[in-house]
Amino acid sequence: MATSTTPPDMQDSPAPASTTRDTGNVLVNTVGNGALDRVRREARERAYPNSETERRYLAAVDRAVFDRVHGVERNMIAAAEHELAANARYIEAADAVFDDIHALIVRLERGESPDALASEYRKLLGRAHDVQRKLASADRSAEFYGIKVEDPYAAAQHVLSIMPLSSYRPIDPTPYL
């Protein structure tokens, strides 16, 4: 007869400690800070019948936690790639503004009246400022995703900390046992 090495009281992942967040008219119970650390710490603080059970259970908890982290990481990478692809057009727009300014300079050097070119210059300056703002926004976005991808564990902790408790899927180590 085969028996499980996981004691019955260890079948479920520890529930996260929730916090309440005021979202205006509604109070939302959120998972709270440190959900991943809390699950791992609580698993390590439990009493086990023997060291083999402890080792297997802790390894299963760690695998379950890091699978959750890898899921968040995959989503962040996909979002970052989408954002980078979407922001590539701003580089092309900046190149176009640069080319148009260069063409305006060439026309001025060939003797066209500065007064006649002033209106075009003001339009180009407006486009340049607009592209500069969009590039700055794209830079902030790239920095945001860079920080998240650099430390996916911390990013996953943050995502879980703001997740409504009703959407939280407890970390289940049993598939890894």
VOBA-1610 file (N, C-alpha, C; in pm, whole numbers, padded with zeros to 5 digits, always signed):
BEGIN
Met+00083-00116+00000Met+00000+00000+00000Met+00089+00125+00000Ala+00068+00213-00100Ala+00148+00335-00110Ala+00087+00442-00020Thr+00173+00517+00046Thr+00125+00626+00130Thr+00192+00754+00087Ser+00124+00863+00106Ser+00178+00994+00072Ser+00276+01036+00180Thr+00381+01102+00138Thr+00478+01152+00237Thr+00442+01292+00282Thr+00327+01341+00233Thr+00282+01475+00274Thr+00175+01460+00380Pro+00200+01507+00500Pro+00099+01499+00604Pro-00028+01571+00561Pro-00146+01524+00605Pro-00273+01583+00564Pro-00281+01732+00592Asp-00221+01779+00700Asp-00231+01922+00732Asp-00142+02007+00642Met-00067+01945+00551Met+00021+02020+00461Met-00026+02015+00317Gln-00146+01966+00294Gln-00194+01952+00158Gln-00221+02087+00092Asp-00263+02184+00168Asp-00296+02315+00111Asp-00186+02414+00140Ser-00171+02506+00047Ser-00074+02613+00065Ser-00124+02708+00173Pro-00036+02767+00251Pro-00081+02863+00350Pro-00153+02979+00284Ala-00262+03022+00344Ala-00339+03133+00288Ala-00261+03262+00309Pro-00266+03351+00211Pro-00195+03477+00228Pro-00264+03564+00332Ala-00187+03646+00399Ala-00244+03743+00490Ala-00293+03859+00406Ser-00421+03889+00414Ser-00474+03993+00326Ser-00461+04130+00390Thr-00468+04230+00306Thr-00474+04368+00351Thr-00594+04430+00281Thr-00640+04541+00330Thr-00753+04608+00269Thr-00704+04734+00202Arg-00748+04753+00078Arg-00709+04870+00000Arg-00835+04946-00036Asp-00836+05076-00013Asp-00949+05160-00048Asp-00933+05204-00193Thr-01028+05164-00278Thr-01020+05200-00420Thr-01122+05307-00455Gly-01158+05388-00360Gly-01258+05491-00385Gly-01384+05456-00309Asn-01481+05398-00379Asn-01606+05362-00316Asn-01608+05219-00263Val-01506+05141-00295Val-01505+05000-00259Val-01378+04966-00183Leu-01391+04886-00079Leu-01275+04834-00009Leu-01245+04698-00067Val-01121+04677-00110Val-01082+04552-00173Val-00981+04483-00083Asn-01008+04357-00049Asn-00909+04279+00023Asn-00806+04232-00077Thr-00682+04266-00052Thr-00575+04226-00143Thr-00487+04121-00076Val-00409+04054-00156Val-00322+03949-00107Val-00222+04005-00007Gly-00172+04123-00031Gly-00078+04186+00062Gly+00066+04160+00024Asn+00155+04224+00096Asn+00298+04216+00067Asn+00357+04081+00109Gly+00456+04037+00035Gly+00534+03920+00074Gly+00464+03787+00060Ala+00367+03774-00029Ala+00290+03649-00041Ala+00381+03530-00072Leu+00475+03548-00162Leu+00563+03436-00198Leu+00657+03402-00083Asp+00714+03503-00023Asp+00804+03479+00091Asp+00728+03413+00206Arg+00604+03458+00227Arg+00524+03407+00337Arg+00498+03257+00318Val+00462+03216+00197Val+00436+03075+00170Val+00562+02992+00196Arg+00675+03040+00147Arg+00801+02967+00165Arg+00842+02964+00313Arg+00827+03076+00382Arg+00865+03083+00523Arg+00776+02992+00608Glu+00645+02995+00582Glu+00553+02912+00661Glu+00581+02764+00637Ala+00616+02727+00516Ala+00650+02587+00488Ala+00774+02547+00566Arg+00868+02638+00580Arg+00992+02608+00651Arg+00974+02606+00803Glu+00871+02672+00852Glu+00848+02678+00996Glu+00761+02563+01047Arg+00703+02486+00959Arg+00617+02374+00998Arg+00700+02259+01054Ala+00631+02176+01132Ala+00694+02053+01183Ala+00664+01940+01084Tyr+00763+01859+01058Tyr+00750+01748+00963Tyr+00780+01617+01036Pro+00719+01507+00991Pro+00741+01379+01059Pro+00884+01327+01045Asn+00952+01366+00934Asn+01091+01323+00916Asn+01160+01416+00816Ser+01289+01406+00807Ser+01366+01499+00723Ser+01340+01477+00574Glu+01312+01355+00533Glu+01283+01329+00391Glu+01153+01397+00349Thr+01051+01389+00432Thr+00924+01457+00403Thr+00946+01607+00398Glu+01023+01659+00492Glu+01053+01802+00494Glu+01124+01844+00367Arg+01227+01772+00329Arg+01304+01806+00210Arg+01215+01806+00085Arg+01133+01701+00070Arg+01047+01690-00047Arg+00942+01801-00050Tyr+00884+01829+00066Tyr+00780+01931+00072Tyr+00837+02070+00045Leu+00951+02101+00104Leu+01012+02233+00080Leu+01051+02249-00066Ala+01103+02144-00127Ala+01137+02150-00270Ala+01012+02172-00353Ala+00902+02106-00316Ala+00777+02121-00390Ala+00722+02263-00375Val+00729+02319-00255Val+00683+02456-00233Val+00766+02553-00316Asp+00898+02537-00313Asp+00985+02625-00390Asp+00955+02614-00540Arg+00935+02493-00590Arg+00903+02477-00733Arg+00771+02543-00766Ala+00671+02527-00680Ala+00540+02589-00704Ala+00551+02742-00704Val+00628+02796-00609Val+00646+02941-00602Val+00719+02991-00727Phe+00826+02922-00765Phe+00902+02971-00880Phe+00829+02949-01012Asp+00741+02851-01018Asp+00656+02840-01136Asp+00562+02959-01146Arg+00513+03005-01031Arg+00428+03126-01031Arg+00509+03247-01075Val+00632+03257-01027Val+00720+03368-01066Val+00747+03362-01216His+00773+03244-01269His+00802+03231-01413His+00682+03270-01497Gly+00562+03242-01449Gly+00442+03285-01522Gly+00432+03436-01529Val+00456+03501-01416Val+00454+03648-01412Val+00566+03702-01501Glu+00683+03639-01495Glu+00797+03683-01576Glu+00765+03672-01725Arg+00704+03562-01767Arg+00667+03546-01909Arg+00571+03657-01952Asn+00474+03689-01866Asn+00379+03796-01899Asn+00448+03931-01908Met+00543+03957-01818Met+00617+04084-01821Met+00701+04095-01948Ile+00766+03986-01985Ile+00849+03988-02105Ile+00763+04011-02228Ala+00648+03945-02234Ala+00557+03964-02349Ala+00509+04109-02354Ala+00474+04166-02239Ala+00429+04305-02235Ala+00543+04399-02275Ala+00664+04371-02229Ala+00779+04455-02264Ala+00808+04447-02413Glu+00802+04328-02471Glu+00826+04314-02615Glu+00720+04389-02695His+00596+04380-02651His+00488+04453-02719His+00511+04604-02711Glu+00548+04649-02592Glu+00573+04791-02571Glu+00690+04840-02657Leu+00797+04762-02663Leu+00912+04800-02745Leu+00875+04807-02892Ala+00797+04710-02939Ala+00755+04711-03079Ala+00666+04832-03107Ala+00577+04863-03015Ala+00488+04978-03033Ala+00566+05109-03031Asn+00671+05116-02949Asn+00747+05240-02935Asn+00851+05258-03046Ala+00876+05156-03124Ala+00974+05167-03233Ala+00933+05275-03333Arg+00804+05298-03346Arg+00756+05400-03441Arg+00803+05540-03401Tyr+00829+05562-03272Tyr+00874+05694-03228Tyr+01017+05720-03274Ile+01097+05618-03283Ile+01233+05633-03336Ile+01225+05669-03484Glu+01135+05601-03555Glu+01115+05634-03697Glu+01064+05777-03712Ala+00973+05819-03625Ala+00921+05956-03630Ala+01032+06057-03601Ala+01120+06025-03506Ala+01232+06114-03475Ala+01325+06125-03596Asp+01350+06013-03663Asp+01433+06015-03784Asp+01369+06102-03892Ala+01237+06091-03907Ala+01167+06170-04008Ala+01176+06319-03977Val+01160+06357-03851Val+01172+06497-03811Val+01314+06546-03838Phe+01413+06465-03803Phe+01552+06501-03828Phe+01575+06524-03978Asp+01525+06432-04061Asp+01540+06447-04207Asp+01471+06574-04258Asp+01352+06603-04204Asp+01279+06723-04247Asp+01351+06850-04203Ile+01410+06849-04085Ile+01487+06966-04039Ile+01611+06983-04126His+01677+06873-04159His+01794+06879-04247His+01754+06935-04384Ala+01642+06892-04437Ala+01594+06943-04567Ala+01565+07092-04558Leu+01511+07135-04446Leu+01482+07277-04426Leu+01612+07358-04422Ile+01714+07305-04358Ile+01845+07372-04352Ile+01903+07383-04493Val+01893+07276-04570Val+01945+07278-04707Val+01873+07385-04788Arg+01742+07394-04774Arg+01666+07497-04847Arg+01709+07637-04805Leu+01734+07654-04677Leu+01779+07784-04627Leu+01916+07818-04683Glu+02006+07717-04687Glu+02140+07739-04742Glu+02136+07769-04891Arg+02036+07723-04961Arg+02023+07748-05105Arg+01961+07884-05134Gly+01926+07954-05027Gly+01883+08092-05048Gly+01735+08118-05032Glu+01657+08019-04991Glu+01515+08047-04970Glu+01501+08145-04854Ser+01397+08222-04858Ser+01372+08326-04759Ser+01345+08264-04622Pro+01418+08312-04521Pro+01393+08264-04385Pro+01248+08288-04341Asp+01191+08399-04386Asp+01052+08429-04350Asp+00957+08324-04408Ala+00986+08278-04529Ala+00902+08176-04593Ala+00915+08041-04524Leu+01031+08014-04467Leu+01056+07885-04402Leu+01018+07885-04254Ala+00991+08001-04196Ala+00963+08012-04052Ala+00842+07930-04010Ser+00738+07932-04091Ser+00617+07856-04058Ser+00646+07706-04057Glu+00720+07658-04156Glu+00757+07517-04160Glu+00845+07481-04041Tyr+00935+07571-04006Tyr+01023+07548-03893Tyr+00941+07531-03764Arg+00842+07620-03742Arg+00759+07611-03622Arg+00683+07478-03617Lys+00633+07433-03731Lys+00563+07303-03737Lys+00660+07189-03703Leu+00781+07196-03760Leu+00880+07093-03732Leu+00921+07095-03585Leu+00933+07213-03529Leu+00968+07224-03388Leu+00860+07160-03301Gly+00735+07183-03334Gly+00623+07121-03262Gly+00628+06968-03275Arg+00655+06919-03396Arg+00668+06774-03415Arg+00785+06718-03335Ala+00896+06794-03334Ala+01014+06749-03260Ala+00984+06739-03111His+00915+06838-03056His+00880+06833-02914His+00785+06717-02885Asp+00690+06694-02975Asp+00596+06584-02958Asp+00669+06450-02958Val+00759+06432-03053Val+00836+06307-03061Val+00926+06293-02940Gln+00984+06403-02895Gln+01070+06398-02777Gln+00991+06350-02655Arg+00868+06401-02636Arg+00784+06357-02525Arg+00753+06208-02536Lys+00722+06163-02657Lys+00689+06022-02677Lys+00811+05933-02655Leu+00926+05979-02698Leu+01049+05902-02674Leu+01081+05896-02524Ala+01059+06006-02454Ala+01083+06007-02310Ala+00989+05910-02239Ser+00864+05906-02284Ser+00767+05812-02228Ser+00810+05668-02258Ala+00855+05643-02380Ala+00902+05510-02418Ala+01024+05470-02335Asp+01110+05566-02308Asp+01228+05539-02225Asp+01187+05501-02083Arg+01090+05574-02027Arg+01041+05540-01892Arg+00978+05401-01892Ser+00905+05370-01996Ser+00842+05239-02007Ser+00947+05129-02015Ala+01050+05150-02095Ala+01158+05051-02108Ala+01228+05034-01974Glu+01250+05143-01903Glu+01315+05135-01771Glu+01227+05057-01674Phe+01097+05084-01676Phe+01002+05013-01590Phe+01009+04862-01614Tyr+01001+04821-01741Tyr+01005+04678-01771Tyr+01144+04620-01745Gly+01247+04698-01766Gly+01382+04651-01738Gly+01399+04615-01591Ile+01347+04701-01504Ile+01356+04675-01360Ile+01276+04550-01325Lys+01158+04536-01383Lys+01073+04420-01353Lys+01137+04290-01401Val+01192+04291-01521Val+01251+04170-01576Val+01384+04137-01506Glu+01450+04239-01457Glu+01577+04218-01387Glu+01557+04139-01257Asp+01444+04162-01189Asp+01415+04091-01065Asp+01271+04039-01070Pro+01249+03929-01142Pro+01113+03879-01159Pro+01048+03833-01028Tyr+01127+03787-00932Tyr+01071+03745-00804Tyr+01006+03865-00734Ala+01079+03976-00727Ala+01025+04097-00664Ala+00904+04149-00742Ala+00909+04140-00874Ala+00797+04185-00955Ala+00674+04099-00929Ala+00694+03969-00918Ala+00582+03879-00888Ala+00526+03908-00750Gln+00614+03935-00653Gln+00569+03971-00518Gln+00480+04096-00525His+00523+04194-00605His+00446+04318-00616His+00311+04292-00681Val+00310+04215-00791Val+00184+04184-00859Val+00087+04117-00762Leu+00137+04021-00686Leu+00050+03953-00590Leu+00005+04046-00479Ser+00089+04141-00440Ser+00054+04230-00328Ser-00065+04319-00360Ile-00087+04347-00486Ile-00200+04434-00524Ile-00317+04355-00582Met-00302+04224-00591Met-00408+04139-00646Met-00522+04127-00547Pro-00646+04140-00594Pro-00759+04117-00504Pro-00755+03973-00452Leu-00784+03957-00326Leu-00780+03826-00263Leu-00874+03729-00334Ser-00984+03781-00387Ser-01080+03695-00456Ser-01022+03637-00585Ser-00918+03697-00639Ser-00855+03647-00762Ser-00732+03561-00735Tyr-00694+03553-00609Tyr-00571+03482-00573Tyr-00589+03331-00586Arg-00501+03269-00655Arg-00497+03123-00668Arg-00387+03074-00576Pro-00423+03008-00464Pro-00320+02966-00369Pro-00211+02881-00437Ile-00093+02891-00383Ile+00020+02814-00436Ile+00007+02672-00385Asp-00001+02580-00477Asp-00024+02439-00445Asp+00100+02355-00480Pro+00170+02306-00379Pro+00290+02228-00408Pro+00262+02081-00441Thr+00137+02035-00425Thr+00112+01890-00441Thr+00149+01834-00578Pro+00136+01907-00688Pro+00178+01848-00816Pro+00328+01818-00822Tyr+00405+01876-00734Tyr+00551+01860-00737Tyr+00602+01754-00639Leu+00510+01699-00564Leu+00551+01598-00465Leu+00571+01462-00529
//
